[in-house]
Amino acid sequence: MSRAPLVDRIVCLSELSKDLEGSLRPVEAVREKCRPLRCVTLETLHQLDLRVSGHACDSSLGKLFDGQLNSLQLVHKYKDGERRGVHEGTFRWRGQAGVLATGTLQGITNAGTHREPAFAGCQRCDERGVMEGMLLGAIVRAEDPKLIGCEVRAAYRLRFDPSRDEGGSGGVRGTLEGALVCDCAGRPPDTCIDFSAFPVGAGPNPRVEQGVGFTVYDFAGAPAPGTQVRSRGTFTGLDVLNMTEITLPMPCAAVEVTLMTEAQPAQFEAFESGGGSAGAVSMTVGQQVAETLRLTGTAIDRAVITARANETLLLSLCFYPARQPGR
């Protein structure tokens, strides 16, 4: 997810302070050779399951995040499993009162940042069995609708048992410190839904993400039985099929989509709340290349992507709410 720069937003913050405990389960490991650079890299895939409980600095809103955090596809690249590595993956975080947050994990493994001279030497630069990084995401479901769209930003530190051949496995303990970032009521955020970070698989039709409705239609013009997030080559996105209708949660001054096609160019059209067209634009860059199409208006609340030859993925959608005077 991406939004307007923080400097342009009015936000409210609530502390997140969590203890983490769970397990790291190896799924697969493979060694990749790069002959031009004369290196061998260990790639591992893990499932990370964490129980989340509050710590001393937690806020009242933060307590809603006590629950379960899972990453089903945590990818590592190592020099070897006991040496420096990088990791990234997606997560689903289920808390209390229907709270569900999704997003990404990204960081460094087997390195110690809490070392001299800045700190009291509690870690070494080559610390083993440590993952640390940033968790970035947003609340996509909650019983309280005011929480939907709030960002989750946090630093995490995890301790695990390293192993040379599979990176690590077994029990995990850690900490998470961060903040829940909610845009001020009455000043809605500029929001992006990044389907490239979604897990591949089926979903309902219509599909609702962060208040935005996506309805996918087949060649007969009928709603498809479901939606699909697919991977094609290096791209992951929502399969547009013949047409995808997008319903926005509020009137917008601009809306943009990033598309990739493996067939004919797709078309993007936006509509004002009164029903009139705000304009239409078609892809121009050719096949297997991501392209962003943007349309502006005064109160856009609906958009349509048409892919007459199918084979098109919606990689991301961004919408920019119309600002009210004085906001």
Residue pairs with C-beta under 8 A, 6 or more apart in sequence:
1 103
1 136
1 137
1 138
1 151
1 191
1 192
1 193
1 194
1 197
2 192
2 194
2 318
3 9
3 151
3 189
3 190
3 191
3 192
4 189
4 190
4 320
9 183
9 184
9 187
9 189
10 183
10 184
10 187
11 181
11 182
11 183
11 184
12 181
12 182
12 184
13 179
13 180
13 181
13 182
14 59
14 60
14 61
14 62
14 179
14 180
14 182
15 57
15 58
15 59
15 62
15 178
15 179
15 180
16 58
16 59
16 62
16 65
16 152
16 154
16 176
16 177
16 178
16 179
16 180
17 54
17 55
17 56
17 57
17 58
17 59
17 62
17 176
17 177
18 52
18 53
18 54
18 55
18 58
18 62
18 65
18 66
18 154
18 175
18 176
18 177
19 52
19 53
19 54
19 55
19 173
19 174
19 175
19 176
20 50
20 51
20 52
20 69
20 156
20 158
20 172
20 173
20 174
20 175
20 176
21 50
21 51
21 53
21 171
21 172
21 173
21 174
22 48
22 49
22 50
22 51
22 171
22 172
23 48
23 49
23 170
23 171
23 172
24 46
24 47
24 48
24 74
24 160
24 168
24 169
24 170
24 171
24 172
25 46
25 47
25 48
25 49
25 169
26 44
26 45
26 46
26 166
26 167
26 168
26 169
27 44
27 45
27 46
27 47
28 44
28 45
29 42
29 43
29 44
29 45
29 81
29 165
29 166
29 167
30 42
30 43
31 40
31 41
31 42
31 43
32 40
32 41
32 42
32 43
33 39
33 40
34 40
34 41
41 77
41 78
41 79
42 76
42 77
42 78
42 79
42 80
42 81
42 85
42 165
42 167
43 75
43 76
43 77
43 78
44 75
44 76
44 78
44 81
44 166
44 167
45 73
45 74
45 75
45 76
46 71
46 74
46 76
46 167
46 168
46 169
47 70
47 71
47 72
47 73
47 74
48 69
48 70
48 71
48 74
48 89
48 172
49 68
49 69
49 70
50 68
50 69
50 70
50 172
50 174
51 67
51 68
52 65
52 66
52 67
52 68
52 69
52 93
52 95
52 176
53 66
54 62
54 63
54 66
55 175
57 177
59 180
61 147
61 180
62 180
63 96
64 95
64 96
64 97
64 99
64 142
64 147
65 93
65 95
65 96
65 99
65 101
65 152
65 180
66 95
66 96
67 93
67 94
67 95
67 96
67 99
68 93
68 94
69 91
69 92
69 93
69 94
70 91
70 92
70 93
71 89
71 90
71 91
71 92
71 105
72 89
72 90
72 199
73 89
73 90
73 199
74 87
74 88
74 89
74 105
75 87
75 88
75 89
76 85
76 86
76 87
76 109
76 167
77 85
77 86
77 87
78 84
78 85
78 109
78 110
78 167
79 85
80 164
81 162
81 163
81 164
81 165
81 166
81 167
81 168
82 110
82 128
82 162
82 163
82 164
83 110
83 126
84 108
84 109
84 110
84 111
84 126
85 108
85 109
85 110
85 167
86 107
86 108
86 109
87 105
87 106
87 107
87 108
87 109
87 131
87 133
88 104
88 105
88 106
88 107
89 104
89 105
90 102
90 103
90 104
90 105
90 197
90 198
90 199
91 101
91 102
91 103
91 104
91 105
91 135
91 137
92 100
92 101
92 102
93 99
93 100
93 101
93 102
93 137
93 152
94 100
95 101
97 142
97 143
97 144
98 141
98 142
98 143
99 139
99 141
99 142
99 143
99 147
100 139
100 140
100 141
100 142
101 137
101 138
101 139
101 140
101 152
102 137
102 138
102 140
102 198
103 135
103 136
103 137
103 138
103 152
103 197
104 135
104 136
104 137
104 197
105 133
105 134
105 135
105 156
106 133
106 134
106 136
107 131
107 132
107 133
107 134
107 156
108 131
108 132
108 133
109 130
109 131
109 167
110 126
110 127
110 128
110 129
110 130
110 162
111 125
111 126
111 127
111 130
111 132
112 123
112 124
112 125
112 126
112 127
112 130
113 123
113 132
114 122
114 123
115 121
115 122
115 123
115 124
115 125
123 130
128 162
129 159
129 160
129 161
129 162
129 168
130 157
130 158
130 159
130 160
131 156
131 157
131 158
131 160
131 174
132 155
132 156
132 157
132 158
133 155
133 156
134 153
134 154
134 155
134 156
135 152
135 153
135 154
135 155
135 156
135 176
135 178
136 151
136 152
136 153
137 151
137 152
138 149
138 150
138 151
138 152
138 210
139 147
139 148
139 149
139 150
139 152
140 148
140 209
140 210
141 148
142 148
146 182
146 185
147 182
148 210
148 211
149 182
149 183
149 189
149 191
149 210
149 211
150 180
150 181
150 182
150 183
151 180
151 181
151 182
152 178
152 180
152 181
153 178
153 179
153 181
154 176
154 177
154 178
154 179
155 176
155 177
155 178
156 174
156 175
156 176
157 174
157 175
157 176
158 172
158 173
158 174
159 172
159 173
159 174
160 168
160 169
160 170
160 171
160 172
161 168
161 169
161 170
161 171
162 168
163 169
183 189
186 324
186 327
187 323
187 327
188 250
188 321
189 321
190 318
190 319
190 320
190 321
191 210
191 318
191 319
192 316
192 317
192 318
193 209
193 210
193 212
193 316
193 317
193 318
194 315
194 316
195 229
195 236
195 237
195 238
195 313
195 314
195 315
195 316
195 317
196 235
196 236
196 237
196 315
196 316
197 236
198 229
198 236
198 238
199 229
200 229
200 230
200 231
200 236
201 228
201 229
202 226
202 227
202 228
203 226
203 227
203 228
203 229
204 226
204 227
205 214
205 215
205 216
205 223
205 224
205 225
205 226
205 227
206 213
206 214
206 215
206 223
206 247
207 213
207 214
207 215
207 216
207 227
207 238
208 214
210 249
211 249
212 246
212 247
212 248
212 249
212 317
212 319
213 245
213 246
213 247
214 227
214 238
214 244
214 245
214 246
214 247
214 314
215 223
215 244
215 245
215 247
216 223
216 224
216 227
216 238
216 239
216 240
216 241
216 243
216 244
217 223
217 224
217 241
217 242
217 243
217 244
217 245
218 224
218 241
218 242
219 241
219 242
219 310
221 242
221 243
224 241
227 238
227 239
228 238
228 239
229 236
229 237
229 238
229 239
230 236
230 237
230 239
230 313
232 260
232 262
232 313
233 288
235 260
235 288
235 290
235 313
235 315
236 313
236 315
237 259
237 260
237 313
237 314
237 315
237 316
238 244
238 313
238 314
239 312
239 313
239 314
240 259
240 266
240 305
240 307
240 310
240 312
240 313
240 314
241 307
241 310
242 306
242 307
242 308
242 310
243 304
243 305
243 306
243 307
244 304
244 305
244 314
245 302
245 303
245 304
246 255
246 302
246 303
246 304
246 305
246 317
247 301
247 302
248 255
248 300
248 301
248 302
248 303
248 319
250 301
250 321
250 322
251 273
251 298
251 299
251 300
251 301
251 321
251 322
252 297
252 299
252 300
252 301
252 319
252 320
252 321
252 322
253 296
253 297
253 298
253 300
253 320
253 321
253 322
253 323
254 294
254 295
254 296
254 297
254 300
254 319
254 320
255 270
255 294
255 295
255 300
255 303
255 317
255 318
255 319
255 320
256 292
256 293
256 294
256 295
256 317
256 318
256 319
257 268
257 292
257 293
257 303
257 305
257 314
257 316
257 317
257 318
258 290
258 291
258 292
258 293
258 314
258 315
258 316
258 317
259 266
259 268
259 283
259 290
259 291
259 292
259 293
259 305
259 312
259 313
259 314
259 315
260 288
260 289
260 290
260 291
260 312
260 313
260 315
261 283
261 287
261 288
261 307
261 311
261 312
261 313
262 287
262 288
262 311
262 312
263 287
263 307
263 309
263 310
263 311
263 312
264 307
264 308
264 309
265 282
265 283
265 284
266 282
266 283
266 305
266 306
266 307
266 312
267 280
267 281
267 282
267 283
267 305
267 306
267 307
268 280
268 281
268 282
268 293
268 295
268 303
268 304
268 305
268 306
269 277
269 278
269 279
269 280
269 281
269 295
269 303
269 304
269 306
270 277
270 278
270 279
270 280
270 295
270 297
270 300
270 302
270 303
271 277
271 278
271 300
271 301
271 302
271 303
271 304
272 278
272 297
272 298
272 299
272 300
272 301
273 299
273 300
273 301
274 299
278 295
278 296
278 297
278 300
279 295
279 296
279 297
280 295
281 293
281 294
281 295
282 293
283 291
283 293
284 291
285 291
290 315
295 303
298 322
299 322
300 319
305 312
305 314
